[in-house]
Amino acid sequence: MAKPVLGILTLYLNDSGALEERPIYQRMTTAAKKLGLDVFVFTPRDVNYKTNRINAQFYDSETKKWSKRWTSFPNMIYDRCRIQKSSRFDELRRFRQQYGHLTFLNRPLRNKMTVHRTLSRDKRFSSNLPSSRMYESIADLNAMLRKHSLIYLKPINGTGGRGILRIERIDNDKVLLQGRDQQRRIVEPQRIAISELSSKLSSWSLKEKRYLVQQGIPIKLPNGRVHDYRMLVQKDGEGVWRVTGCAGRIGAQNSVTSNLHGGGHAATMDTLLKRWIKNESKIDSVKNDAEQFGVQVAQYLEQSFGRLCELALDLAIDKQGRVWLLEVNPKPAREVFIEAGDNKTYQRAITRPLEYALHLYETEKKKKTEVKTSSLEDELRWYD
């Protein structure tokens, strides 16, 4: 009997055919083989829309080599495509439009502001969401600064800590401005008058590039470095949402973000919480609150946007132990667990989408069988 087939949908990083997560796909292919699942990797550019065939990439875990060959469409598609400003992303839109009827493990999530507004509709999450609004003019920024002494400016579709600005009110007249540019380079801290903000930020084209203004949560450690927590929530082999793991991230010196790609490093959640909250009796309660929150968010976003299989939640935890949702990443990396020395969680993060794929395959196959049986019974009743 042929094995079920999972196609991992991704995008080339450039016109030379480079793939961002090739090592992850190799590990997934190897793990999938043990589970009885075949895997290949492809991009929209590899699809022949006339013949409905794919010139896909296959990894041989024995020879440790990649090869390309034409193949049929897979039983399921695991969408790992991240937003790009390129023609390759336009090709992705065409693919999703033409083949959206197929079985996907996960559907596209919306931008940061839409996700925030969606979660805001549910009272369960109201105390966990920082105040946020779209940037339309400097008036929006000033209004937020009057309410909150610390704010962040973020592109609504940004990833990896690119283009983020941190603005902290020092007194009634001055703010401390720092951040990262679109290449993740650190924008050094500078004290400026609030009246200078408009001219200082004009080159960032905040409205055109669609930025949001978000209430900042004080998350600087005693050494001055910011920190947060990356929680990975995934469906298991029964299709149930579970917290796979949560690790702490500590930003580089003078960085306003904790991203590993921006020079940050990882630690276990327990290690970081002990440094931050210090009250060990409270740590278990904080962790339980965070995990319950993570699962509820995943369930609610799936109800709102369609089938999902995993989400990464970037969380801030304040000194009182309150959990704040900074943003949601629908295409999460897993390296934070390796960096934190948690190899067991890393391996689980690799295998859970595969286990869910098998569950989904069996569920869909059962549905088709039931439909065929029902149709046959209807036909037989017509003849009676």
C-alpha positions as CSV (number, residue, x, y, z in Angstrom):
1,M,0.0,0.0,0.0
2,A,1.3,3.4,-1.0
3,K,2.3,5.8,1.9
4,P,0.4,9.1,2.3
5,V,2.4,12.0,0.9
6,L,3.0,15.4,2.5
7,G,4.2,18.3,0.4
8,I,6.0,21.1,2.2
9,L,5.2,24.3,0.4
10,T,7.9,27.0,0.7
11,L,9.4,29.9,-1.4
12,Y,12.8,30.3,-2.9
13,L,14.8,33.0,-1.1
14,N,16.3,34.2,-4.4
15,D,16.4,33.3,-8.1
16,S,19.2,30.9,-7.5
17,G,16.9,28.4,-5.8
18,A,18.1,28.8,-2.2
19,L,15.8,27.4,0.5
20,E,15.7,28.9,4.0
21,E,14.9,25.9,6.1
22,R,16.6,23.0,4.2
23,P,18.1,21.4,7.3
24,I,14.6,21.4,9.0
25,Y,13.1,19.7,5.9
26,Q,15.9,17.1,6.0
27,R,15.0,16.3,9.7
28,M,11.3,16.2,8.9
29,T,11.8,13.8,5.9
30,T,13.9,11.5,8.1
31,A,11.3,11.6,11.0
32,A,8.4,11.2,8.5
33,K,9.9,8.0,7.1
34,K,9.8,6.4,10.5
35,L,6.2,7.3,10.8
36,G,5.2,5.9,7.4
37,L,4.8,9.2,5.7
38,D,6.6,10.4,2.5
39,V,7.7,14.0,2.2
40,F,8.8,16.3,-0.6
41,V,9.5,20.0,-0.8
42,F,8.3,22.4,-3.5
43,T,7.5,26.0,-4.3
44,P,4.8,27.5,-6.5
45,R,7.5,28.1,-9.2
46,D,7.9,24.2,-9.4
47,V,4.3,23.6,-10.4
48,N,3.0,22.9,-14.0
49,Y,-0.5,24.4,-13.9
50,K,-1.5,22.7,-17.1
51,T,-0.6,19.1,-16.2
52,N,-1.0,19.6,-12.4
53,R,2.5,18.1,-11.8
54,I,5.3,19.3,-9.5
55,N,9.0,19.3,-10.1
56,A,9.6,18.6,-6.4
57,Q,12.7,18.2,-4.3
58,F,13.3,14.9,-2.5
59,Y,15.7,14.2,0.3
60,D,17.3,10.8,0.7
61,S,18.0,10.3,4.4
62,E,20.4,7.4,3.6
63,T,22.6,9.1,1.0
64,K,21.9,12.5,2.6
65,K,21.4,14.0,-0.9
66,W,18.7,16.1,-2.6
67,S,17.3,15.4,-6.0
68,K,14.5,16.8,-8.2
69,R,11.9,14.9,-10.1
70,W,8.4,15.4,-11.4
71,T,5.6,14.0,-9.3
72,S,1.8,14.1,-8.6
73,F,0.3,16.4,-6.1
74,P,0.6,15.3,-2.5
75,N,-2.3,14.1,-0.3
76,M,-1.7,17.1,2.0
77,I,0.2,20.4,1.9
78,Y,2.1,22.0,4.8
79,D,2.5,25.7,4.0
80,R,5.8,27.1,5.3
81,C,5.8,30.2,3.1
82,R,6.8,33.5,4.8
83,I,6.0,36.9,3.4
84,Q,8.3,38.2,0.8
85,K,8.4,41.5,-1.2
86,S,9.1,39.7,-4.5
87,S,7.5,38.1,-7.6
88,R,7.8,34.8,-5.8
89,F,5.1,35.9,-3.3
90,D,2.8,36.8,-6.2
91,E,3.3,33.3,-7.5
92,L,2.2,32.0,-4.0
93,R,-1.0,34.0,-4.2
94,R,-1.8,32.4,-7.6
95,F,-1.0,28.9,-6.2
96,R,-3.3,29.4,-3.2
97,Q,-6.1,30.7,-5.4
98,Q,-5.9,27.8,-7.9
99,Y,-5.3,25.0,-5.4
100,G,-7.0,26.3,-2.3
101,H,-9.5,23.4,-2.4
102,L,-6.8,20.9,-1.6
103,T,-6.1,19.6,1.9
104,F,-3.8,22.0,3.8
105,L,-2.4,21.5,7.3
106,N,-2.6,25.2,7.8
107,R,-4.2,28.2,6.2
108,P,-2.7,31.7,6.0
109,L,-3.0,33.9,9.1
110,R,-3.6,37.6,8.8
111,N,-1.3,40.5,9.7
112,K,-0.5,41.6,13.2
113,M,-3.2,44.2,13.5
114,T,-5.9,41.9,12.2
115,V,-4.9,39.2,14.6
116,H,-5.0,41.7,17.5
117,R,-8.4,42.9,16.5
118,T,-9.7,39.4,16.2
119,L,-8.4,38.4,19.6
120,S,-9.8,41.6,21.1
121,R,-13.4,40.4,20.3
122,D,-13.0,37.6,23.0
123,K,-13.1,38.9,26.6
124,R,-10.9,36.0,27.7
125,F,-7.9,37.7,26.1
126,S,-8.6,41.4,27.0
127,S,-6.1,41.5,29.9
128,N,-3.3,39.9,27.8
129,L,-3.3,42.2,24.8
130,P,-1.2,45.3,24.8
131,S,-3.1,48.4,23.5
132,S,-2.5,48.7,19.7
133,R,-3.6,50.9,16.9
134,M,-2.6,51.5,13.3
135,Y,-0.2,54.4,12.6
136,E,-2.0,57.0,10.4
137,S,-0.1,60.1,11.5
138,I,2.1,61.4,14.3
139,A,-1.0,62.1,16.3
140,D,-1.5,58.3,16.8
141,L,2.0,58.0,18.2
142,N,1.6,61.0,20.5
143,A,-1.8,59.8,21.7
144,M,-0.2,56.4,22.7
145,L,2.7,58.2,24.4
146,R,0.3,60.1,26.5
147,K,-1.3,56.9,27.8
148,H,1.9,54.7,28.0
149,S,5.4,55.7,28.9
150,L,6.7,52.9,26.6
151,I,5.6,52.1,23.0
152,Y,6.8,50.1,20.1
153,L,6.4,50.8,16.3
154,K,6.1,47.6,14.3
155,P,5.5,46.8,10.6
156,I,2.2,44.8,10.5
157,N,3.8,42.1,8.3
158,G,7.4,42.3,9.6
159,T,9.3,39.3,10.8
160,G,12.6,38.6,12.5
161,G,12.7,41.9,14.4
162,R,13.2,44.0,11.3
163,G,12.1,47.7,11.3
164,I,11.0,47.9,14.9
165,L,11.3,51.1,16.9
166,R,11.1,51.5,20.7
167,I,10.2,54.9,22.1
168,E,10.3,55.5,25.9
169,R,9.1,58.7,27.4
170,I,11.8,60.1,29.7
171,D,9.9,63.2,30.9
172,N,7.2,65.5,29.6
173,D,9.5,66.8,26.8
174,K,11.9,64.0,25.8
175,V,11.9,60.4,24.7
176,L,14.5,57.7,24.2
177,L,14.4,56.4,20.6
178,Q,16.1,53.2,19.5
179,G,15.4,50.2,17.3
180,R,16.4,48.0,14.4
181,D,16.3,48.9,10.7
182,Q,15.0,46.6,7.9
183,Q,18.4,44.8,7.7
184,R,18.2,44.2,11.5
185,R,21.0,46.7,12.2
186,I,20.7,48.3,15.6
187,V,19.6,51.9,15.7
188,E,21.6,53.3,18.6
189,P,19.7,54.9,21.5
190,Q,19.2,58.7,21.1
191,R,17.4,61.2,23.3
192,I,15.2,63.6,21.3
193,A,12.4,66.1,22.0
194,I,8.9,64.8,21.5
195,S,8.4,67.7,19.1
196,E,11.2,66.2,16.9
197,L,9.6,62.8,16.5
198,S,7.7,63.6,13.4
199,S,10.8,64.8,11.4
200,K,13.0,62.1,12.9
201,L,10.6,59.3,11.8
202,S,9.7,60.8,8.4
203,S,12.3,58.7,6.5
204,W,10.7,55.5,7.9
205,S,7.5,56.0,5.9
206,L,5.4,54.5,8.7
207,K,2.0,55.0,7.1
208,E,3.0,53.7,3.7
209,K,4.7,50.7,5.1
210,R,1.7,50.0,7.4
211,Y,3.0,50.2,10.9
212,L,1.2,49.7,14.2
213,V,1.8,51.5,17.5
214,Q,1.8,49.1,20.4
215,Q,1.9,49.6,24.2
216,G,5.3,48.5,25.4
217,I,5.8,46.1,28.3
218,P,8.8,46.7,30.5
219,I,10.9,43.6,29.9
220,K,14.5,44.8,30.5
221,L,16.6,42.5,32.7
222,P,18.9,44.1,35.3
223,N,21.7,44.0,32.7
224,G,19.6,46.2,30.4
225,R,18.8,43.5,27.8
226,V,15.3,42.9,26.8
227,H,13.8,39.4,27.0
228,D,10.6,37.5,26.1
229,Y,9.3,34.0,25.7
230,R,8.7,32.0,22.5
231,M,5.9,29.5,23.0
232,L,5.3,26.9,20.4
233,V,1.7,25.5,20.2
234,Q,1.0,22.6,17.8
235,K,-1.6,20.0,17.1
236,D,-0.7,16.5,18.1
237,G,-1.4,13.1,16.4
238,E,-5.0,13.3,17.6
239,G,-5.6,16.8,16.2
240,V,-5.6,18.4,19.7
241,W,-3.8,21.6,20.4
242,R,-0.8,21.2,22.8
243,V,2.0,23.4,24.1
244,T,5.1,21.7,22.6
245,G,7.4,24.0,24.6
246,C,8.4,27.5,25.7
247,A,11.8,29.0,25.8
248,G,13.2,32.3,26.9
249,R,15.0,34.7,24.5
250,I,17.5,37.4,25.6
251,G,18.3,40.2,23.2
252,A,21.7,41.5,22.2
253,Q,23.2,44.6,23.8
254,N,21.3,47.7,22.9
255,S,18.7,45.6,20.9
256,V,15.0,46.4,21.3
257,T,14.1,42.8,20.3
258,S,15.2,39.4,21.5
259,N,15.3,37.6,18.1
260,L,18.0,35.0,17.8
261,H,18.8,36.2,14.2
262,G,19.4,39.7,15.6
263,G,22.1,38.4,18.0
264,G,20.0,37.3,20.9
265,H,20.4,34.0,22.7
266,A,18.1,31.5,24.3
267,A,17.6,30.1,27.8
268,T,15.0,27.7,29.3
269,M,11.8,29.3,30.5
270,D,12.5,28.3,34.1
271,T,16.0,29.8,34.1
272,L,14.7,33.1,32.8
273,L,11.7,33.3,35.1
274,K,13.8,32.7,38.1
275,R,16.0,35.7,37.1
276,W,12.9,37.8,36.3
277,I,10.2,37.0,38.9
278,K,12.5,35.4,41.5
279,N,9.4,34.2,43.5
280,E,9.7,30.5,42.8
281,S,6.3,29.8,44.3
282,K,4.8,32.0,41.7
283,I,6.6,30.6,38.7
284,D,4.5,27.4,38.3
285,S,1.3,29.5,38.3
286,V,2.7,31.9,35.6
287,K,3.7,28.9,33.4
288,N,0.3,27.3,33.8
289,D,-1.4,30.6,32.9
290,A,0.8,31.0,29.9
291,E,0.1,27.5,28.6
292,Q,-3.6,27.8,29.1
293,F,-3.6,31.1,27.3
294,G,-1.5,29.7,24.4
295,V,-3.9,26.8,23.7
296,Q,-6.9,29.1,23.9
297,V,-5.4,31.6,21.4
298,A,-4.6,28.8,19.0
299,Q,-8.1,27.4,19.2
300,Y,-9.7,30.8,18.7
301,L,-7.5,31.8,15.8
302,E,-8.2,28.5,14.0
303,Q,-12.0,29.1,14.5
304,S,-11.5,32.6,13.0
305,F,-9.2,32.0,10.1
306,G,-9.4,28.3,9.1
307,R,-7.4,25.2,9.7
308,L,-4.0,25.7,11.5
309,C,-1.5,23.2,12.7
310,E,1.0,25.3,14.7
311,L,1.6,28.8,16.0
312,A,4.4,30.5,17.8
313,L,3.4,33.0,20.4
314,D,5.8,35.7,21.5
315,L,5.0,36.5,25.1
316,A,6.1,39.1,27.6
317,I,5.7,38.4,31.3
318,D,5.7,41.5,33.6
319,K,7.1,41.6,37.1
320,Q,3.6,40.8,38.5
321,G,3.5,37.6,36.5
322,R,0.9,38.8,34.0
323,V,1.2,37.3,30.5
324,W,1.1,39.6,27.5
325,L,0.8,38.6,23.8
326,L,3.3,40.5,21.7
327,E,2.6,38.8,18.4
328,V,1.7,35.5,16.7
329,N,3.9,33.8,14.2
330,P,2.1,31.2,12.0
331,K,5.4,29.9,10.4
332,P,7.6,29.3,13.5
333,A,11.2,28.3,13.5
334,R,12.3,25.7,16.1
335,E,15.9,26.7,16.8
336,V,15.2,28.4,20.0
337,F,14.8,25.1,21.7
338,I,18.2,23.9,20.5
339,E,19.8,27.1,21.6
340,A,18.2,26.6,25.0
341,G,19.6,23.1,25.2
342,D,16.2,21.5,25.1
343,N,16.8,18.8,22.4
344,K,13.8,16.8,23.4
345,T,11.4,19.6,22.8
346,Y,13.1,20.4,19.5
347,Q,12.6,16.9,18.2
348,R,8.9,17.0,19.3
349,A,8.5,20.3,17.5
350,I,9.8,18.5,14.3
351,T,7.5,15.4,14.6
352,R,4.2,16.9,15.8
353,P,3.2,18.4,12.4
354,L,4.0,15.0,10.8
355,E,1.9,13.2,13.3
356,Y,-0.9,15.7,12.8
357,A,-0.6,15.2,9.0
358,L,-1.2,11.5,9.4
359,H,-4.2,12.1,11.6
360,L,-5.6,14.5,9.1
361,Y,-5.0,12.0,6.3
362,E,-6.9,9.3,8.1
363,T,-9.7,11.7,9.0
364,E,-10.1,12.9,5.4
365,K,-10.0,9.3,4.1
366,K,-12.7,8.3,6.6
367,K,-14.9,11.2,5.5
368,K,-14.6,10.2,1.8
369,T,-15.5,6.6,2.6
370,E,-18.6,7.7,4.6
371,V,-19.7,9.9,1.7
372,K,-19.3,7.1,-0.8
373,T,-21.2,4.7,1.5
374,S,-24.0,7.3,2.1
375,S,-24.3,7.9,-1.7
376,L,-24.5,4.1,-2.4
377,E,-27.2,3.7,0.3
378,D,-29.2,6.5,-1.2
379,E,-28.9,5.0,-4.7
380,L,-30.1,1.6,-3.4
381,R,-33.1,3.1,-1.6
382,W,-34.1,4.7,-4.9
383,Y,-34.2,1.3,-6.5
384,D,-36.2,-0.3,-3.6
